[in-house]
């Protein structure tokens, strides 16, 4: 070690600061002393800017353009060291440096390449899901390693507040997991009772003509898990996934009454109401579903009971391609000043889907909403 100090002293004397930093950064990288490397990279940037090796005070005290140059050097050093740590699989330490950089895709790509194990599983879940770097990956790891119950709790606690795309990715993973489990259990029960493997493939086909599967105490998956997954599936829009969710409602409706858990409006009758909601999106009982959810929306006071029924109705109309009807329903049933959950598309989104901004512009005039009016003006101009 003494020899290294002597070499650094000699390097500075013979070749100057840049040569000194070249040797020092090479040595620290070789020894994988990345935190020390970060400090040296910052020191090098200050040297190049004519600042003290150890900066006294705050960066905010520096005058421009030096302050911006120091900040740029800081971010570049964060990126460099963060990437080195990622390559070593040191996820949590890497994220400490890469968080300020804001390049989530870089980290997400690296996380996808790592093999989960005892040493990094918690870090992958924490960074992927809770830090929002790769929510689908983090949630998948929760589901695979901690089971359905924990995954449901995690969805309610950590996913519901995330952007729609993240909710959809996690809900899809949970739906597919429970659907596979339920189909496997039902098939095994049929094979045991009938003495042969059933030929049917989907859950709906398997249960269609087999009432004996549903005795007073009969079920093939945790019924609270089933109810939760059906609720979460509302956010999904992919037809294949909606078909699976609809199958789950078919199964749920066949269960004993003691397993028919009540839901919140407009899904008080949990499985029948969800069957209408999912079925309409598959072209089944469309008029009946629209009538049902419209009635639930109109009989609900949004100021007293919340916007849930109205948002479900608007969202359903939109998913059925009835964007103009959805706009009219949103204007009538979701008055200004009422905070919506964001489940249904807002008026600007609905206008974009409909290709018609005139209703939005008129509503904005009536409500004195200059901000949304301006957004509508800009969007309508783009569409032309």
Residue, then its C-alpha position, 0 to 999 in steps of 0.5 A: x500500500x505504501x508503494x501505491x501512495x509513492x506512485x501517486x506522489x510521483x505521478x503528480x510530480x512527473x505528469x500532473x493532476x490528470x495523470x494522477x487521476x488516470x492512475x487512481x481511477x484505474x486502481x479503484x475500478x480494478x479493486x472494485x472500490x466504487x464508492x471511493x471511485x465516485x468521490x475521486x471522479x467528483x474530485x477530478x471534475x472540481x480540479x478541472x474547473x479550478x475548484x478546491x479538491x474538497x468543496x467547502x459549502x454548498x453547490x448552490x453557493x457557486x456562480x454560473x456557469x460553474x454551478x451547472x458544470x459541477x452538477x453535470x459532472x455529478x450526474x455523469x459520475x453517478x451514471x458511471x459508478x451506477x453502471x459499474x455497480x449494476x454490472x456487479x449485480x449490486x442493485x441497491x447500491x447502483x440505484x443509490x447513484x442512478x436515482x438522481x440520473x433518472x434513467x429508469x430504463x437503464x436500470x430496468x434493463x439491467x434488472x431483467x438480466x439478473x437472476x433472482x436469489x437470496x442475496x438480491x431478491x428483496x433488492x429486486x422487489x424494492x427497486x423494481x416495484x416500490x421504487x417504480x423502476x420495473x413494477x411488472x418484474x418486481x410484482x412478478x417476483x412477489x407473486x412467485x416467491x411469496x404467493x397469491x395472498x402476499x401478492x394481493x396485499x402488495x397490489x392493494x398497498x403498492x400498485x393501486x396508486x401507480x400509473x394505469x400501465x403498471x396496474x395492468x401489468x401487475x393485474x395481468x400477472x395475478x390474473x394469469x397466476x390464479x387462472x392457471x391454478x384454478x384450471x389445474x385444480x378443477x381439472x384434477x377434481x374432474x379427473x379424480x371424479x370421472x376417472x379421465x382427464x377432461x378434454x375442455x381447455x378453458x375454465x368456463x368449458x370445464x365447469x359448464x355441465x358439471x354442477x357436481x363441482x359446486x357443493x355446499x363447501x366445494x371450492x378449488x381456490x381460496x375464495x377471497x383470492x378469487x374475489x380480489x382478482x376479479x376486482x383487480x381485473x377491471x383495469x384490464x383491457x386486453x380481450x384475452x385477459x378479459x375473457x379469463x376474468x369473465x371465466x372467473x365470474x362464471x366460476x364465482x357465480x356457481x359457488x355456494x352462497x356463503x362464498x358470494x362476497x358483497x362488493x362496493x357499488x356498482x358491484x354489490x353482487x360481485x360476480x353477476x355484476x362483474x360478469x356483465x362488465x367483462x361480458x359486455x367487452x366481449x360482446x355479450x349482453x351489451x345492452x343489458x350491461x349498459x342499462x345496468x351500469x347506467x342505472x347504478x350510476x344515476x341512482x348514486x349521489x357522487x357527493x355522498x357515495x363517491x364517483x365509482x359507479x359513474x366512472x365504471x359506466x363512463x369507462x364501459x361506454x368508452x371501452x365499447x367504442x361509444x366515446x360520444x356517449x361516454x362524453x355525455x355521461x361524464x359531463x352529466x354524472x361527473x360534475x366539476x369539483x368532484x374528485x374522480x379516482x381516474x379509473x374512467x378516461x377524462x374528457x380530454x382523453x374521451x375527446x381524443x378517442x372520439x376525434x371530436x373536441x367540440x363537446x369538451x370546448x363547450x363544457x369548458x366555456x360553461x364551467x369557466x375552465x380555461x386550463x382544459x379549454x386551452x388543452x382542448x384547443x391545442x389537442x384539436x389543432x394537432x388532430x387537424 
